[in-house]
Amino acid sequence: MFSFNMFDHPMPRTFQNRFSTQYRCYSVSMLAGPNDRSDVEKGGKIIMPPSALDQLSRLNITYPMLFKLTNKNSDRMTHCGVLEFVADEGICYLPHWMMQNLLLEEGGLVQVESVNLMVATYSKFQPQSPDFLDITNPKAVLENALRNFACLTTGDVVAINYNEKIYELRVMETKPDKAVSIIECDMNVDFDAPLGYKEPERCYKAPEEPTEEEGDPSTWTDMDMRFRAFTGSGNRLDGKKKGIEPSPIPIDPSDIKRGIPNYEYKVGRITFIRNSRPLPRKTEDEDSEFIAFSGEGKSLRKKGGRKP
């Protein structure tokens, strides 16, 4: 007789708390299906197979699910979130900009590991083109685009789509770590000067000295010193410039009046000239002293007696 004691040497059983596997990666354009999945290209999340969800649900992982992607051939890595679990087994789909950061080609192997990242507090971006300065409110555009991202990694070049144009931004710095989670966080955003941007040169012109003709008072009569109404040029709705040229009004040199300087001016004193006209001369009657009630009275009743 033979006896089998299966429990004499029990095999140790270990429980893995970290998800780690390899997939062949493809861009989102290779994803089969009638639906357009261009929304995946606008963010930083990937599509994984259903078996990954089954395995992740058995592990003691924290939410939200964040992953570290590593290309062992080029020693490049980045971080991402997961959007859906609908890919074919053994395949995952990545945004095109993420494959460029990892130096991956279609069908290349990528290592996917579950990670826990700290919440972001600060990030700094550098636009890769000066065209990014044409956006009116770049911070609002970036904030709206980062809603489709789960995390940021220092050194990555992320792509955002705005107004049917793709803008690339390099992540220059992240705090408190080189890889941070941006889900439900209060993060301060800063921008570095765009790549290839040059400050506009400022031209300083020296004040021109007045010529002899300008200093000659005899030439001041040629200057138009008064206000001339309705002398500006007009604009037409059709864009034509015919018939909108202003017609200058000739000015008489006698109309130009120059001020008389105040030779009695002293520093720190302000003089208000109430009336610049000369005072009228006083007559002899005005020079006499004023006597109250010296005028003649008037009566409504005619002089003479009443009629009987």
FENZIUR-V807740 format. One record per residue. N is the residue number from 0. RES is the residue in one letter. PSI is psi in whole degrees, -180 to 180 (999 if undefined). OMEGA is omega as a letter, one per 20 degrees, with the letter a starting at -180 (NA if undefined). Layout:
# FENZIUR-V807740
N & RES & PSI & OMEGA
N & RES & PSI & OMEGA
This chain:
# FENZIUR-V807740
0 & M & 148 & a
1 & F & 136 & r
2 & S & 140 & r
3 & F & 120 & r
4 & N & 98 & a
5 & M & -14 & a
6 & F & 12 & r
7 & D & -38 & a
8 & H & 80 & a
9 & P & 140 & a
10 & M & 130 & r
11 & P & 142 & a
12 & R & 122 & a
13 & T & 143 & r
14 & F & 118 & a
15 & Q & 128 & a
16 & N & 5 & a
17 & R & 135 & r
18 & F & 130 & r
19 & S & 120 & r
20 & T & 169 & r
21 & Q & 142 & r
22 & Y & 157 & r
23 & R & 127 & a
24 & C & 146 & r
25 & Y & 158 & r
26 & S & 164 & a
27 & V & -27 & r
28 & S & -19 & r
29 & M & -2 & a
30 & L & 124 & a
31 & A & 146 & r
32 & G & 155 & a
33 & P & -22 & a
34 & N & 144 & r
35 & D & 122 & a
36 & R & 41 & r
37 & S & -15 & r
38 & D & -24 & r
39 & V & -33 & a
40 & E & -19 & a
41 & K & 4 & a
42 & G & -166 & a
43 & G & 42 & r
44 & K & 155 & a
45 & I & 169 & r
46 & I & 127 & a
47 & M & 166 & r
48 & P & 162 & r
49 & P & -30 & a
50 & S & -29 & r
51 & A & -38 & r
52 & L & -40 & r
53 & D & -41 & a
54 & Q & -39 & r
55 & L & -34 & r
56 & S & -22 & r
57 & R & -14 & a
58 & L & 157 & r
59 & N & 76 & a
60 & I & 161 & r
61 & T & 155 & r
62 & Y & 148 & j
63 & P & 157 & a
64 & M & 119 & r
65 & L & 145 & a
66 & F & 152 & r
67 & K & 123 & a
68 & L & 130 & a
69 & T & 132 & r
70 & N & 104 & a
71 & K & -23 & a
72 & N & -37 & a
73 & S & -2 & a
74 & D & 41 & r
75 & R & 144 & a
76 & M & 157 & r
77 & T & 179 & a
78 & H & 153 & a
79 & C & 174 & r
80 & G & -178 & r
81 & V & 138 & a
82 & L & -50 & a
83 & E & 165 & r
84 & F & 68 & a
85 & V & 7 & a
86 & A & 164 & r
87 & D & 157 & a
88 & E & 135 & r
89 & G & 6 & a
90 & I & 144 & r
91 & C & 151 & a
92 & Y & 131 & a
93 & L & 153 & r
94 & P & 154 & a
95 & H & -38 & a
96 & W & -30 & r
97 & M & -37 & r
98 & M & -33 & r
99 & Q & -39 & r
100 & N & -35 & a
101 & L & -3 & a
102 & L & 46 & a
103 & L & 146 & r
104 & E & 171 & r
105 & E & 125 & r
106 & G & 6 & r
107 & G & 158 & a
108 & L & 136 & r
109 & V & 137 & r
110 & Q & 126 & a
111 & V & 122 & a
112 & E & 141 & r
113 & S & 138 & a
114 & V & 164 & r
115 & N & 125 & a
116 & L & 152 & r
117 & M & 155 & a
118 & V & 136 & a
119 & A & 145 & r
120 & T & -22 & a
121 & Y & 145 & r
122 & S & 149 & a
123 & K & 132 & a
124 & F & 151 & r
125 & Q & 112 & r
126 & P & 141 & a
127 & Q & 4 & r
128 & S & 142 & r
129 & P & -12 & r
130 & D & -21 & r
131 & F & -24 & r
132 & L & -14 & r
133 & D & -15 & r
134 & I & 136 & a
135 & T & -49 & a
136 & N & 86 & a
137 & P & -32 & a
138 & K & -40 & r
139 & A & -38 & r
140 & V & -43 & r
141 & L & -39 & r
142 & E & -40 & r
143 & N & -36 & a
144 & A & -34 & a
145 & L & -6 & r
146 & R & -22 & r
147 & N & 4 & r
148 & F & 153 & r
149 & A & -30 & a
150 & C & 166 & r
151 & L & 147 & r
152 & T & 131 & r
153 & T & 130 & a
154 & G & -16 & r
155 & D & 153 & r
156 & V & 103 & a
157 & V & 155 & a
158 & A & 131 & r
159 & I & 147 & a
160 & N & 122 & r
161 & Y & 127 & r
162 & N & 46 & r
163 & E & 32 & r
164 & K & 141 & a
165 & I & 126 & r
166 & Y & 133 & r
167 & E & 136 & r
168 & L & 133 & r
169 & R & 134 & r
170 & V & 105 & a
171 & M & -35 & a
172 & E & 143 & r
173 & T & 144 & r
174 & K & 145 & j
175 & P & 6 & a
176 & D & 172 & r
177 & K & -19 & r
178 & A & 124 & a
179 & V & 157 & r
180 & S & 138 & a
181 & I & 24 & r
182 & I & 121 & r
183 & E & 61 & a
184 & C & 161 & r
185 & D & 97 & a
186 & M & 133 & r
187 & N & 132 & a
188 & V & 136 & r
189 & D & 154 & a
190 & F & 141 & r
191 & D & 166 & r
192 & A & 136 & a
193 & P & 155 & r
194 & L & 126 & a
195 & G & 9 & a
196 & Y & 138 & r
197 & K & 135 & r
198 & E & 136 & r
199 & P & 136 & a
200 & E & 135 & r
201 & R & 129 & a
202 & C & 120 & r
203 & Y & 119 & a
204 & K & 132 & r
205 & A & 144 & r
206 & P & 131 & a
207 & E & 137 & r
208 & E & 141 & r
209 & P & 139 & r
210 & T & 175 & a
211 & E & -35 & a
212 & E & -37 & a
213 & E & -31 & a
214 & G & -7 & a
215 & D & 119 & a
216 & P & -21 & a
217 & S & -19 & r
218 & T & -1 & a
219 & W & -19 & a
220 & T & -18 & r
221 & D & -8 & a
222 & M & 137 & r
223 & D & 101 & a
224 & M & -8 & a
225 & R & 165 & r
226 & F & 133 & a
227 & R & 112 & a
228 & A & 148 & r
229 & F & 42 & r
230 & T & -1 & a
231 & G & 166 & r
232 & S & 150 & a
233 & G & 170 & r
234 & N & 137 & r
235 & R & 152 & a
236 & L & -29 & a
237 & D & -1 & r
238 & G & -6 & a
239 & K & 155 & a
240 & K & 13 & a
241 & K & 130 & r
242 & G & 16 & a
243 & I & 6 & r
244 & E & 135 & a
245 & P & 146 & r
246 & S & 111 & a
247 & P & 145 & r
248 & I & 125 & r
249 & P & 145 & a
250 & I & 140 & r
251 & D & 130 & r
252 & P & -23 & a
253 & S & -17 & r
254 & D & -15 & a
255 & I & 122 & a
256 & K & 128 & r
257 & R & 144 & a
258 & G & 157 & r
259 & I & 126 & a
260 & P & 150 & r
261 & N & 104 & a
262 & Y & -14 & r
263 & E & 15 & a
264 & Y & 138 & r
265 & K & 143 & a
266 & V & 130 & r
267 & G & 2 & a
268 & R & 134 & r
269 & I & 129 & a
270 & T & 125 & r
271 & F & 117 & r
272 & I & 104 & a
273 & R & -40 & a
274 & N & 115 & a
275 & S & -3 & a
276 & R & 149 & r
277 & P & 144 & a
278 & L & 141 & r
279 & P & 150 & r
280 & R & 145 & r
281 & K & 141 & r
282 & T & 176 & a
283 & E & -35 & r
284 & D & -34 & a
285 & E & -24 & a
286 & D & -24 & a
287 & S & 154 & a
288 & E & 150 & a
289 & F & 129 & r
290 & I & 122 & a
291 & A & 145 & r
292 & F & 38 & r
293 & S & 2 & a
294 & G & 170 & r
295 & E & 141 & a
296 & G & 164 & r
297 & K & 143 & a
298 & S & 142 & r
299 & L & -24 & a
300 & R & 134 & r
301 & K & 150 & r
302 & K & 138 & a
303 & G & 165 & a
304 & G & 168 & r
305 & R & 153 & r
306 & K & 140 & a
307 & P & 999 & NA
